[in-house]
Amino acid sequence: MLQGLLALGLTSLLSACSNQPPKTIFSASGFITDGGVTRLWRLNDQNSKPQVIMSVYSPYQHKNTTITFYEYRQGNLWQVRRSVLSDQPVEETLRLDREADLIFMQRQLPDRREPLSNDEIISLQLDAEQVKETSDALIARKVELVQGYWQNGAVVTCAGKAILNKFEPYAQRWLEKRGRNSDRKLSIAWLESPEKRQLLLVANDDFCSWEPTKDQL
């Protein structure tokens, strides 16, 4: 399954769409990396400038999901909040002023607080820039994230809409294999684009129970 998932070609996607701003107020998209899957939810203002981008990174090799909120004022990044969900959870916060100068940073560990290093601060800022550019490109390409449930060959979105189950053959086989090993419906996440439908994740966790909405971002 992991070998069968195909990346979306982010490099060419970014270069082709970087000059096309997003037109929607609320959107969801995602992409595949070598190490896992990133799902993005984004809220824009009326001028198509980002207000909040929520990133959920799910790695293949372990269950330490990372949730990051990139928050903006008038289109400028002012805060990054990152949580690593694990047996030893970690929370990181980075805050900037109107001139993009650092005014607050901190890492919260289970037993203590500590400052972020200069390299970690720069990394968070670069991550924010890359995530925004990627989100712009995915929206321009009309790549939309959808989540829902799969059971006995039937697919229902989190909104309760039944869809025709037309995933690629390798994805269909993976769903059927997982379904045989589960006594309940599976949560799934996939991408819809003008070119194709691409399966991203299959899990026993309930994606719909925490999926953000426009009013929650």
PyMOL commands that set and color helices and strands:
alter all, ss='L'
color gray80, all
select helices_A, chain A and resi 10-17+118-140+169-180+207-209
alter helices_A, ss='H'
color red, helices_A
select strands_A, chain A and resi 26-32+36-44+50-59+66-73+76-84+90-96+102-108+113-114+144-151+154-157+162-163+186-192+197-203
alter strands_A, ss='S'
color yellow, strands_A
deselect
rebuild
show_as cartoon
